[in-house]
Amino acid sequence: MKLRVYLDTSVFSAHDDERAPDRLAETREFWSRLSEFDASTSDLAAAELHQTPDPVKRARLEALLRNVVIHPVTDEMRVLAERYVDGGAFSAGMFNDTLHVAAAVLTGQDILLSWNFRHLVNRRRRAQVNEINILSGLPTVEIVAPPEM
């Protein structure tokens, strides 16, 4: 059985970001192995990628969406995201990050993959998210960066 992996927007945008060569290489290495996973994202990531100002770069990033399942953001996901904020796992200003987590959890992903160390990929945040999930009768989710895959 393949791992179910939700990709947040940073995993797409890092595929084309030459400012950090190591991150670029690790991201492209992950994408080269994408078929090893059941990869998905949400229409939130698609909308965020669509805001890329450079039309050429935007087209390259949006082309990556063809390789993953895109889940619609639901009201249930928004409610869970609000629960994460109310539970102190995230601040209200981080709602899109929170919504990515809720989308990953409610679509049954094993892993949320992200380069966002400040808001997502850190032990404290993962513990808070999973505590809220357990108390809510939901599955836990691992939140990791591409090098861990």
C-alpha atoms as an extended CHARMM CRD file, in Angstrom:
* protein
*
       149  EXT
         1         1  MET       CA              0.0000000000        0.0000000000        0.0000000000  PROA      1               0.0000000000
         2         2  LYS       CA              1.3110000000        3.4250000000       -0.9380000000  PROA      2               0.0000000000
         3         3  LEU       CA              1.5470000000        6.2010000000        1.6120000000  PROA      3               0.0000000000
         4         4  ARG       CA             -1.1250000000        8.8530000000        1.1370000000  PROA      4               0.0000000000
         5         5  VAL       CA              0.6830000000       12.1940000000        0.9970000000  PROA      5               0.0000000000
         6         6  TYR       CA             -0.9260000000       15.6350000000        0.9560000000  PROA      6               0.0000000000
         7         7  LEU       CA              1.2690000000       18.3290000000       -0.6030000000  PROA      7               0.0000000000
         8         8  ASP       CA              0.8940000000       21.8580000000        0.6660000000  PROA      8               0.0000000000
         9         9  THR       CA              1.6540000000       24.7980000000       -1.6140000000  PROA      9               0.0000000000
        10        10  SER       CA              5.3030000000       25.0480000000       -0.5400000000  PROA      10              0.0000000000
        11        11  VAL       CA              6.1060000000       21.6530000000       -2.0720000000  PROA      11              0.0000000000
        12        12  PHE       CA              4.9070000000       22.9240000000       -5.4330000000  PROA      12              0.0000000000
        13        13  SER       CA              6.5650000000       26.3400000000       -5.2430000000  PROA      13              0.0000000000
        14        14  ALA       CA              9.9210000000       24.8870000000       -4.0910000000  PROA      14              0.0000000000
        15        15  HSD       CA             10.0260000000       22.8380000000       -7.3110000000  PROA      15              0.0000000000
        16        16  ASP       CA             10.8530000000       26.0240000000       -9.1940000000  PROA      16              0.0000000000
        17        17  ASP       CA             12.6300000000       28.1260000000       -6.5400000000  PROA      17              0.0000000000
        18        18  GLU       CA             16.3190000000       28.4770000000       -7.3970000000  PROA      18              0.0000000000
        19        19  ARG       CA             17.0700000000       30.7310000000       -4.3880000000  PROA      19              0.0000000000
        20        20  ALA       CA             17.7220000000       27.6520000000       -2.2210000000  PROA      20              0.0000000000
        21        21  PRO       CA             19.6110000000       25.0800000000       -4.3480000000  PROA      21              0.0000000000
        22        22  ASP       CA             19.5560000000       22.3260000000       -1.7060000000  PROA      22              0.0000000000
        23        23  ARG       CA             15.8100000000       22.6580000000       -1.1860000000  PROA      23              0.0000000000
        24        24  LEU       CA             15.3040000000       22.7640000000       -4.9560000000  PROA      24              0.0000000000
        25        25  ALA       CA             17.2730000000       19.5350000000       -5.4100000000  PROA      25              0.0000000000
        26        26  GLU       CA             15.4550000000       17.7560000000       -2.5550000000  PROA      26              0.0000000000
        27        27  THR       CA             12.0870000000       18.8940000000       -3.8700000000  PROA      27              0.0000000000
        28        28  ARG       CA             12.7990000000       17.7320000000       -7.4020000000  PROA      28              0.0000000000
        29        29  GLU       CA             14.0880000000       14.4110000000       -6.0550000000  PROA      29              0.0000000000
        30        30  PHE       CA             10.7810000000       13.9480000000       -4.2210000000  PROA      30              0.0000000000
        31        31  TRP       CA              8.7910000000       14.8400000000       -7.3620000000  PROA      31              0.0000000000
        32        32  SER       CA             10.8410000000       12.3010000000       -9.3560000000  PROA      32              0.0000000000
        33        33  ARG       CA              9.5120000000        9.6200000000       -6.9760000000  PROA      33              0.0000000000
        34        34  LEU       CA              5.9310000000       10.8900000000       -6.8650000000  PROA      34              0.0000000000
        35        35  SER       CA              4.5830000000        7.6350000000       -8.3340000000  PROA      35              0.0000000000
        36        36  GLU       CA              5.6600000000        5.8560000000       -5.1290000000  PROA      36              0.0000000000
        37        37  PHE       CA              2.9120000000        7.7270000000       -3.2630000000  PROA      37              0.0000000000
        38        38  ASP       CA             -0.7930000000        8.4450000000       -3.5220000000  PROA      38              0.0000000000
        39        39  ALA       CA             -0.2760000000       12.1930000000       -3.7660000000  PROA      39              0.0000000000
        40        40  SER       CA             -2.9500000000       14.8100000000       -3.3340000000  PROA      40              0.0000000000
        41        41  THR       CA             -3.5400000000       18.4230000000       -2.4670000000  PROA      41              0.0000000000
        42        42  SER       CA             -6.5680000000       20.7010000000       -2.2400000000  PROA      42              0.0000000000
        43        43  ASP       CA             -8.1070000000       23.3630000000       -4.3850000000  PROA      43              0.0000000000
        44        44  LEU       CA             -6.6870000000       25.7910000000       -1.7880000000  PROA      44              0.0000000000
        45        45  ALA       CA             -3.1760000000       24.9530000000       -3.0340000000  PROA      45              0.0000000000
        46        46  ALA       CA             -4.3640000000       25.3220000000       -6.6180000000  PROA      46              0.0000000000
        47        47  ALA       CA             -5.7770000000       28.7590000000       -5.8070000000  PROA      47              0.0000000000
        48        48  GLU       CA             -2.5580000000       29.7880000000       -4.0440000000  PROA      48              0.0000000000
        49        49  LEU       CA             -0.4650000000       28.6550000000       -7.0290000000  PROA      49              0.0000000000
        50        50  HSD       CA             -2.7700000000       30.5580000000       -9.3590000000  PROA      50              0.0000000000
        51        51  GLN       CA             -1.7190000000       33.7540000000       -7.5410000000  PROA      51              0.0000000000
        52        52  THR       CA              1.9110000000       33.3550000000       -8.7180000000  PROA      52              0.0000000000
        53        53  PRO       CA              2.6190000000       36.7010000000      -10.4100000000  PROA      53              0.0000000000
        54        54  ASP       CA              4.9820000000       35.4480000000      -13.1420000000  PROA      54              0.0000000000
        55        55  PRO       CA              2.7790000000       33.7870000000      -15.8040000000  PROA      55              0.0000000000
        56        56  VAL       CA              5.5160000000       31.4270000000      -17.0280000000  PROA      56              0.0000000000
        57        57  LYS       CA              6.3460000000       30.2410000000      -13.5280000000  PROA      57              0.0000000000
        58        58  ARG       CA              2.6260000000       30.0100000000      -12.6830000000  PROA      58              0.0000000000
        59        59  ALA       CA              2.0480000000       27.7430000000      -15.6950000000  PROA      59              0.0000000000
        60        60  ARG       CA              4.9470000000       25.4520000000      -14.6630000000  PROA      60              0.0000000000
        61        61  LEU       CA              3.6590000000       25.2020000000      -11.0900000000  PROA      61              0.0000000000
        62        62  GLU       CA              0.0610000000       24.6360000000      -12.1420000000  PROA      62              0.0000000000
        63        63  ALA       CA              1.2470000000       21.8740000000      -14.4930000000  PROA      63              0.0000000000
        64        64  LEU       CA              2.4360000000       19.9720000000      -11.4010000000  PROA      64              0.0000000000
        65        65  LEU       CA             -1.1810000000       19.8170000000      -10.2530000000  PROA      65              0.0000000000
        66        66  ARG       CA             -1.8880000000       17.3440000000      -13.0610000000  PROA      66              0.0000000000
        67        67  ASN       CA              0.1290000000       14.7320000000      -11.1630000000  PROA      67              0.0000000000
        68        68  VAL       CA             -1.9460000000       14.7910000000       -7.9750000000  PROA      68              0.0000000000
        69        69  VAL       CA             -5.5520000000       14.3840000000       -6.8530000000  PROA      69              0.0000000000
        70        70  ILE       CA             -7.1010000000       17.7360000000       -5.9670000000  PROA      70              0.0000000000
        71        71  HSD       CA             -9.6160000000       17.6360000000       -3.1100000000  PROA      71              0.0000000000
        72        72  PRO       CA            -12.2110000000       20.3820000000       -2.7710000000  PROA      72              0.0000000000
        73        73  VAL       CA            -12.1180000000       22.3450000000        0.4650000000  PROA      73              0.0000000000
        74        74  THR       CA            -15.3040000000       21.5500000000        2.3620000000  PROA      74              0.0000000000
        75        75  ASP       CA            -17.2270000000       23.1770000000        5.1860000000  PROA      75              0.0000000000
        76        76  GLU       CA            -16.1490000000       20.2600000000        7.3920000000  PROA      76              0.0000000000
        77        77  MET       CA            -12.5170000000       21.1810000000        6.6940000000  PROA      77              0.0000000000
        78        78  ARG       CA            -13.1830000000       24.8080000000        7.5910000000  PROA      78              0.0000000000
        79        79  VAL       CA            -14.8110000000       23.7300000000       10.8700000000  PROA      79              0.0000000000
        80        80  LEU       CA            -11.8190000000       21.5360000000       11.7480000000  PROA      80              0.0000000000
        81        81  ALA       CA             -9.4300000000       24.3660000000       10.8480000000  PROA      81              0.0000000000
        82        82  GLU       CA            -11.3610000000       26.6280000000       13.2300000000  PROA      82              0.0000000000
        83        83  ARG       CA            -11.0890000000       23.9230000000       15.9050000000  PROA      83              0.0000000000
        84        84  TYR       CA             -7.2870000000       23.9730000000       15.4830000000  PROA      84              0.0000000000
        85        85  VAL       CA             -7.3020000000       27.7480000000       15.9470000000  PROA      85              0.0000000000
        86        86  ASP       CA             -9.6610000000       27.5650000000       18.9450000000  PROA      86              0.0000000000
        87        87  GLY       CA             -7.4780000000       24.8190000000       20.4490000000  PROA      87              0.0000000000
        88        88  GLY       CA             -4.3700000000       26.9930000000       20.2180000000  PROA      88              0.0000000000
        89        89  ALA       CA             -2.5220000000       24.9220000000       17.6200000000  PROA      89              0.0000000000
        90        90  PHE       CA             -2.5700000000       27.8500000000       15.1660000000  PROA      90              0.0000000000
        91        91  SER       CA             -3.3190000000       31.5490000000       15.2370000000  PROA      91              0.0000000000
        92        92  ALA       CA             -6.1950000000       32.9550000000       13.1980000000  PROA      92              0.0000000000
        93        93  GLY       CA             -3.6740000000       34.6150000000       10.8800000000  PROA      93              0.0000000000
        94        94  MET       CA             -2.4270000000       31.1810000000        9.8150000000  PROA      94              0.0000000000
        95        95  PHE       CA             -5.8080000000       29.9970000000        8.5810000000  PROA      95              0.0000000000
        96        96  ASN       CA             -4.6590000000       28.7480000000        5.1540000000  PROA      96              0.0000000000
        97        97  ASP       CA             -1.9400000000       26.6360000000        6.7970000000  PROA      97              0.0000000000
        98        98  THR       CA             -4.5660000000       25.3650000000        9.2080000000  PROA      98              0.0000000000
        99        99  LEU       CA             -6.8890000000       24.5540000000        6.3280000000  PROA      99              0.0000000000
       100       100  HSD       CA             -4.1510000000       22.5070000000        4.6200000000  PROA      100             0.0000000000
       101       101  VAL       CA             -3.8440000000       20.4190000000        7.7930000000  PROA      101             0.0000000000
       102       102  ALA       CA             -7.6010000000       19.9380000000        8.0250000000  PROA      102             0.0000000000
       103       103  ALA       CA             -7.7540000000       18.9330000000        4.3570000000  PROA      103             0.0000000000
       104       104  ALA       CA             -4.9920000000       16.3740000000        4.8740000000  PROA      104             0.0000000000
       105       105  VAL       CA             -6.6780000000       14.9000000000        7.9450000000  PROA      105             0.0000000000
       106       106  LEU       CA            -10.2070000000       14.7590000000        6.5640000000  PROA      106             0.0000000000
       107       107  THR       CA             -9.1270000000       13.2170000000        3.2530000000  PROA      107             0.0000000000
       108       108  GLY       CA             -7.3370000000       10.4140000000        5.0940000000  PROA      108             0.0000000000
       109       109  GLN       CA             -3.7360000000       11.3120000000        4.3230000000  PROA      109             0.0000000000
       110       110  ASP       CA             -0.8980000000        9.6470000000        6.2270000000  PROA      110             0.0000000000
       111       111  ILE       CA              1.4490000000       12.5880000000        5.7500000000  PROA      111             0.0000000000
       112       112  LEU       CA              1.2330000000       16.3130000000        5.1280000000  PROA      112             0.0000000000
       113       113  LEU       CA              4.3620000000       17.3130000000        3.2290000000  PROA      113             0.0000000000
       114       114  SER       CA              5.5610000000       20.8860000000        3.5790000000  PROA      114             0.0000000000
       115       115  TRP       CA              8.6120000000       23.1380000000        3.5390000000  PROA      115             0.0000000000
       116       116  ASN       CA              6.8720000000       25.5080000000        5.9790000000  PROA      116             0.0000000000
       117       117  PHE       CA              8.9790000000       24.9810000000        9.1000000000  PROA      117             0.0000000000
       118       118  ARG       CA              7.6760000000       28.0870000000       10.8210000000  PROA      118             0.0000000000
       119       119  HSD       CA              3.9960000000       27.1720000000       10.7260000000  PROA      119             0.0000000000
       120       120  LEU       CA              3.7290000000       23.4550000000        9.9940000000  PROA      120             0.0000000000
       121       121  VAL       CA              6.8150000000       21.2620000000       10.1400000000  PROA      121             0.0000000000
       122       122  ASN       CA              7.7320000000       21.3260000000       13.8020000000  PROA      122             0.0000000000
       123       123  ARG       CA              7.2880000000       18.9260000000       16.6770000000  PROA      123             0.0000000000
       124       124  ARG       CA              5.2120000000       21.2340000000       18.8900000000  PROA      124             0.0000000000
       125       125  ARG       CA              2.6740000000       22.0110000000       16.1780000000  PROA      125             0.0000000000
       126       126  ARG       CA              2.3890000000       18.3390000000       15.1570000000  PROA      126             0.0000000000
       127       127  ALA       CA              1.7110000000       17.3750000000       18.7720000000  PROA      127             0.0000000000
       128       128  GLN       CA             -0.9680000000       20.0540000000       19.1530000000  PROA      128             0.0000000000
       129       129  VAL       CA             -2.6840000000       19.0670000000       15.9070000000  PROA      129             0.0000000000
       130       130  ASN       CA             -2.6810000000       15.3960000000       16.7780000000  PROA      130             0.0000000000
       131       131  GLU       CA             -3.9540000000       16.0210000000       20.3060000000  PROA      131             0.0000000000
       132       132  ILE       CA             -6.9230000000       17.9130000000       18.8610000000  PROA      132             0.0000000000
       133       133  ASN       CA             -7.4410000000       15.1490000000       16.2950000000  PROA      133             0.0000000000
       134       134  ILE       CA             -7.4650000000       12.4290000000       18.9520000000  PROA      134             0.0000000000
       135       135  LEU       CA             -9.8610000000       14.3900000000       21.1710000000  PROA      135             0.0000000000
       136       136  SER       CA            -12.0850000000       14.8760000000       18.1150000000  PROA      136             0.0000000000
       137       137  GLY       CA            -12.0300000000       11.1890000000       17.1690000000  PROA      137             0.0000000000
       138       138  LEU       CA             -9.9750000000       11.8900000000       14.0530000000  PROA      138             0.0000000000
       139       139  PRO       CA             -6.8220000000       10.1940000000       12.7700000000  PROA      139             0.0000000000
       140       140  THR       CA             -3.3980000000       11.6340000000       13.4520000000  PROA      140             0.0000000000
       141       141  VAL       CA             -1.2180000000       12.9660000000       10.6560000000  PROA      141             0.0000000000
       142       142  GLU       CA              2.5380000000       13.2440000000       10.2720000000  PROA      142             0.0000000000
       143       143  ILE       CA              3.7370000000       16.6650000000        9.1420000000  PROA      143             0.0000000000
       144       144  VAL       CA              7.1770000000       16.3800000000        7.5530000000  PROA      144             0.0000000000
       145       145  ALA       CA              9.4610000000       17.9770000000        4.9660000000  PROA      145             0.0000000000
       146       146  PRO       CA             10.4200000000       16.3530000000        1.6440000000  PROA      146             0.0000000000
       147       147  PRO       CA             13.8700000000       15.1560000000        2.8170000000  PROA      147             0.0000000000
       148       148  GLU       CA             12.0880000000       12.8680000000        5.3070000000  PROA      148             0.0000000000
       149       149  MET       CA             10.3420000000       11.0580000000        2.4790000000  PROA      149             0.0000000000
